[in-house]
Amino acid sequence: MTAARVAIVTGAARGIGAATASRLAKDGYAVAVVDLDESACADAVAAIEEAGGRAIAVGIDVSRADQVEAGVRRIADELGPPVVLVNNAGIIRDNLLFKMTEDDWDAVMGVHLKGAFLMSKACQGFMTEAKFGRIVNLSSSSAQGNRGQANYSSAKAGLQGFTKTLAIELGKFGVTSNAVAPGFIETEMTKSTAERIGVPFDDFIKHSASQIPVQRVGQPEDIAATISFLCSEEAGFVSGQVIYVAGGPLD
């Protein structure tokens, strides 16, 4: 039974995060829909409630320890102790290395890597006490390297090592840690990438689909479905894994 369990999804106002929050709510979780701007979460929360689920919106800058601690404490008070955490919050500050600023580097590392660290640290106590926990970190196919994304690629690769370490440290407490690495997913973030390289988004999607074995780009729901499995009781023997959800094989 997952009816009484609480899940946190960061970066959940839209895209993969919103789809994941919706899917976990359908799976029976009470969901904390977390994003930098609490008001931006209203639509995601409303959709969950209209479908009969339970959710709250919480504004947290995941790169700031004080906000993480206060936000997770509020979630525990209002919904219950969180035992599922999906670290999805992310930003892009794309540029070629010689144009990339230190602020571009620090901002991406702060949200992706430090954010996942702070959120996981704040939630792990609830999970170990419950002897059940699921942590899913959003990596990316860009972890293998991608032109113009030295910061993003490094952060996403770092999350894979972070994921495996948490699996080793927390496994004996009934807590699993896995990473999902999406390929091309049709979101506002990939739209921003198309704008950066000066390609119309429809053309960008068409070209990308032609390079993918299943001949289509991914949708947020594709990622949410994989996360749903990793958060389930049945996935209790799957830990420390990086699952590429990319429409074809990636090393």
Secondary structure as a PSIPRED ss2 file (coil, helix, strand):
# PSIPRED VFORMAT (PSIPRED V4.0)

   1 M C   1.000  0.000  0.000
   2 T C   1.000  0.000  0.000
   3 A C   1.000  0.000  0.000
   4 A C   1.000  0.000  0.000
   5 R C   1.000  0.000  0.000
   6 V E   0.000  0.000  1.000
   7 A E   0.000  0.000  1.000
   8 I E   0.000  0.000  1.000
   9 V E   0.000  0.000  1.000
  10 T E   0.000  0.000  1.000
  11 G C   1.000  0.000  0.000
  12 A C   1.000  0.000  0.000
  13 A C   1.000  0.000  0.000
  14 R C   1.000  0.000  0.000
  15 G H   0.000  1.000  0.000
  16 I H   0.000  1.000  0.000
  17 G H   0.000  1.000  0.000
  18 A H   0.000  1.000  0.000
  19 A H   0.000  1.000  0.000
  20 T H   0.000  1.000  0.000
  21 A H   0.000  1.000  0.000
  22 S H   0.000  1.000  0.000
  23 R H   0.000  1.000  0.000
  24 L H   0.000  1.000  0.000
  25 A H   0.000  1.000  0.000
  26 K H   0.000  1.000  0.000
  27 D C   1.000  0.000  0.000
  28 G C   1.000  0.000  0.000
  29 Y C   1.000  0.000  0.000
  30 A E   0.000  0.000  1.000
  31 V E   0.000  0.000  1.000
  32 A E   0.000  0.000  1.000
  33 V E   0.000  0.000  1.000
  34 V E   0.000  0.000  1.000
  35 D E   0.000  0.000  1.000
  36 L C   1.000  0.000  0.000
  37 D C   1.000  0.000  0.000
  38 E H   0.000  1.000  0.000
  39 S H   0.000  1.000  0.000
  40 A H   0.000  1.000  0.000
  41 C H   0.000  1.000  0.000
  42 A H   0.000  1.000  0.000
  43 D H   0.000  1.000  0.000
  44 A H   0.000  1.000  0.000
  45 V H   0.000  1.000  0.000
  46 A H   0.000  1.000  0.000
  47 A H   0.000  1.000  0.000
  48 I H   0.000  1.000  0.000
  49 E H   0.000  1.000  0.000
  50 E H   0.000  1.000  0.000
  51 A C   1.000  0.000  0.000
  52 G C   1.000  0.000  0.000
  53 G C   1.000  0.000  0.000
  54 R C   1.000  0.000  0.000
  55 A E   0.000  0.000  1.000
  56 I E   0.000  0.000  1.000
  57 A E   0.000  0.000  1.000
  58 V E   0.000  0.000  1.000
  59 G E   0.000  0.000  1.000
  60 I C   1.000  0.000  0.000
  61 D C   1.000  0.000  0.000
  62 V C   1.000  0.000  0.000
  63 S C   1.000  0.000  0.000
  64 R C   1.000  0.000  0.000
  65 A H   0.000  1.000  0.000
  66 D H   0.000  1.000  0.000
  67 Q H   0.000  1.000  0.000
  68 V H   0.000  1.000  0.000
  69 E H   0.000  1.000  0.000
  70 A H   0.000  1.000  0.000
  71 G H   0.000  1.000  0.000
  72 V H   0.000  1.000  0.000
  73 R H   0.000  1.000  0.000
  74 R H   0.000  1.000  0.000
  75 I H   0.000  1.000  0.000
  76 A H   0.000  1.000  0.000
  77 D H   0.000  1.000  0.000
  78 E H   0.000  1.000  0.000
  79 L C   1.000  0.000  0.000
  80 G C   1.000  0.000  0.000
  81 P C   1.000  0.000  0.000
  82 P E   0.000  0.000  1.000
  83 V E   0.000  0.000  1.000
  84 V E   0.000  0.000  1.000
  85 L E   0.000  0.000  1.000
  86 V E   0.000  0.000  1.000
  87 N E   0.000  0.000  1.000
  88 N C   1.000  0.000  0.000
  89 A C   1.000  0.000  0.000
  90 G C   1.000  0.000  0.000
  91 I C   1.000  0.000  0.000
  92 I C   1.000  0.000  0.000
  93 R C   1.000  0.000  0.000
  94 D C   1.000  0.000  0.000
  95 N E   0.000  0.000  1.000
  96 L C   1.000  0.000  0.000
  97 L C   1.000  0.000  0.000
  98 F C   1.000  0.000  0.000
  99 K C   1.000  0.000  0.000
 100 M C   1.000  0.000  0.000
 101 T C   1.000  0.000  0.000
 102 E H   0.000  1.000  0.000
 103 D H   0.000  1.000  0.000
 104 D H   0.000  1.000  0.000
 105 W H   0.000  1.000  0.000
 106 D H   0.000  1.000  0.000
 107 A H   0.000  1.000  0.000
 108 V H   0.000  1.000  0.000
 109 M H   0.000  1.000  0.000
 110 G H   0.000  1.000  0.000
 111 V H   0.000  1.000  0.000
 112 H H   0.000  1.000  0.000
 113 L H   0.000  1.000  0.000
 114 K H   0.000  1.000  0.000
 115 G H   0.000  1.000  0.000
 116 A H   0.000  1.000  0.000
 117 F H   0.000  1.000  0.000
 118 L H   0.000  1.000  0.000
 119 M H   0.000  1.000  0.000
 120 S H   0.000  1.000  0.000
 121 K H   0.000  1.000  0.000
 122 A H   0.000  1.000  0.000
 123 C H   0.000  1.000  0.000
 124 Q H   0.000  1.000  0.000
 125 G H   0.000  1.000  0.000
 126 F H   0.000  1.000  0.000
 127 M H   0.000  1.000  0.000
 128 T H   0.000  1.000  0.000
 129 E H   0.000  1.000  0.000
 130 A H   0.000  1.000  0.000
 131 K C   1.000  0.000  0.000
 132 F C   1.000  0.000  0.000
 133 G E   0.000  0.000  1.000
 134 R E   0.000  0.000  1.000
 135 I E   0.000  0.000  1.000
 136 V E   0.000  0.000  1.000
 137 N E   0.000  0.000  1.000
 138 L E   0.000  0.000  1.000
 139 S C   1.000  0.000  0.000
 140 S C   1.000  0.000  0.000
 141 S H   0.000  1.000  0.000
 142 S H   0.000  1.000  0.000
 143 A H   0.000  1.000  0.000
 144 Q H   0.000  1.000  0.000
 145 G C   1.000  0.000  0.000
 146 N C   1.000  0.000  0.000
 147 R C   1.000  0.000  0.000
 148 G C   1.000  0.000  0.000
 149 Q E   0.000  0.000  1.000
 150 A H   0.000  1.000  0.000
 151 N H   0.000  1.000  0.000
 152 Y H   0.000  1.000  0.000
 153 S H   0.000  1.000  0.000
 154 S H   0.000  1.000  0.000
 155 A H   0.000  1.000  0.000
 156 K H   0.000  1.000  0.000
 157 A H   0.000  1.000  0.000
 158 G H   0.000  1.000  0.000
 159 L H   0.000  1.000  0.000
 160 Q H   0.000  1.000  0.000
 161 G H   0.000  1.000  0.000
 162 F H   0.000  1.000  0.000
 163 T H   0.000  1.000  0.000
 164 K H   0.000  1.000  0.000
 165 T H   0.000  1.000  0.000
 166 L H   0.000  1.000  0.000
 167 A H   0.000  1.000  0.000
 168 I H   0.000  1.000  0.000
 169 E H   0.000  1.000  0.000
 170 L H   0.000  1.000  0.000
 171 G H   0.000  1.000  0.000
 172 K H   0.000  1.000  0.000
 173 F H   0.000  1.000  0.000
 174 G C   1.000  0.000  0.000
 175 V E   0.000  0.000  1.000
 176 T E   0.000  0.000  1.000
 177 S E   0.000  0.000  1.000
 178 N E   0.000  0.000  1.000
 179 A E   0.000  0.000  1.000
 180 V E   0.000  0.000  1.000
 181 A E   0.000  0.000  1.000
 182 P E   0.000  0.000  1.000
 183 G C   1.000  0.000  0.000
 184 F C   1.000  0.000  0.000
 185 I E   0.000  0.000  1.000
 186 E C   1.000  0.000  0.000
 187 T C   1.000  0.000  0.000
 188 E H   0.000  1.000  0.000
 189 M H   0.000  1.000  0.000
 190 T H   0.000  1.000  0.000
 191 K H   0.000  1.000  0.000
 192 S H   0.000  1.000  0.000
 193 T H   0.000  1.000  0.000
 194 A H   0.000  1.000  0.000
 195 E H   0.000  1.000  0.000
 196 R H   0.000  1.000  0.000
 197 I H   0.000  1.000  0.000
 198 G C   1.000  0.000  0.000
 199 V C   1.000  0.000  0.000
 200 P C   1.000  0.000  0.000
 201 F H   0.000  1.000  0.000
 202 D H   0.000  1.000  0.000
 203 D H   0.000  1.000  0.000
 204 F H   0.000  1.000  0.000
 205 I H   0.000  1.000  0.000
 206 K H   0.000  1.000  0.000
 207 H H   0.000  1.000  0.000
 208 S H   0.000  1.000  0.000
 209 A H   0.000  1.000  0.000
 210 S H   0.000  1.000  0.000
 211 Q C   1.000  0.000  0.000
 212 I C   1.000  0.000  0.000
 213 P C   1.000  0.000  0.000
 214 V C   1.000  0.000  0.000
 215 Q C   1.000  0.000  0.000
 216 R C   1.000  0.000  0.000
 217 V C   1.000  0.000  0.000
 218 G E   0.000  0.000  1.000
 219 Q C   1.000  0.000  0.000
 220 P H   0.000  1.000  0.000
 221 E H   0.000  1.000  0.000
 222 D H   0.000  1.000  0.000
 223 I H   0.000  1.000  0.000
 224 A H   0.000  1.000  0.000
 225 A H   0.000  1.000  0.000
 226 T H   0.000  1.000  0.000
 227 I H   0.000  1.000  0.000
 228 S H   0.000  1.000  0.000
 229 F H   0.000  1.000  0.000
 230 L H   0.000  1.000  0.000
 231 C C   1.000  0.000  0.000
 232 S C   1.000  0.000  0.000
 233 E H   0.000  1.000  0.000
 234 E H   0.000  1.000  0.000
 235 A H   0.000  1.000  0.000
 236 G C   1.000  0.000  0.000
 237 F C   1.000  0.000  0.000
 238 V C   1.000  0.000  0.000
 239 S C   1.000  0.000  0.000
 240 G C   1.000  0.000  0.000
 241 Q C   1.000  0.000  0.000
 242 V E   0.000  0.000  1.000
 243 I E   0.000  0.000  1.000
 244 Y E   0.000  0.000  1.000
 245 V E   0.000  0.000  1.000
 246 A C   1.000  0.000  0.000
 247 G C   1.000  0.000  0.000
 248 G C   1.000  0.000  0.000
 249 P C   1.000  0.000  0.000
 250 L C   1.000  0.000  0.000
 251 D C   1.000  0.000  0.000
